[in-house]
């Protein structure tokens, strides 16, 4: 569980850093990076949730 919390903190730090980079530079590529990071996090989160559900069903 602590690993998930650390990954969430890393995700928030990455998004904030990219947001600040966009604010200071005005370069829109950082917004694209934010989108990619969030999409990747969503996919990994969904896969993790599915694996958790499968584990619960199999071990029951």
N, C-alpha and C positions, 0 to 999 in steps of 0.2 A: 504494500500500500504506500509505503514511503517513496518508492520509485515513481509511482504515478504522480504523487504530489511534487516531486522534484521535476518531473517532465512538464507538469503544468506551469510551474514557476519559470522554467527555461522557455516555454512557449510565450508566456507573458513578457518576459524580458526581451525576447527576440522581436516580438511585435512592437513593443514600446520603442526599442532601439531603432527599428526600421521606420516607425512613425516619426520619431525625432529627426532621423536622417532626411526624411522627405520634407519635414517642416523647415529644416535649416538650408537644404539645397534646392528644394523646389523640383527636384528630378523625379518624374513620375515612375521611373523604374522601381523605386522603393515600394510604391503601392502595389506593383505587380508581385514583388517579393513577398509582401504581406499576404496577398491572396494565395500565393503558392504555399506559404507556411501554414496558413489556416486550413487550406484544402487538405494538405498532408496530415495535419493534426486530426481533422475530421475523419479521414479514411482510417488512420491508425486507431482512433478511438472506436470507430464502428467495428473494426476487425477485433479489437480487444474485447469489446462488449459481446460480440458473437462467440468468441472463444470462451468467455466466461459462462455464457448461457449453455453452450455445448458441454462444457466441463460439469456444470451443475446437473444437466440431464443425464449424462453418462454415468456419473458417480452416484446417482440417486439409487 
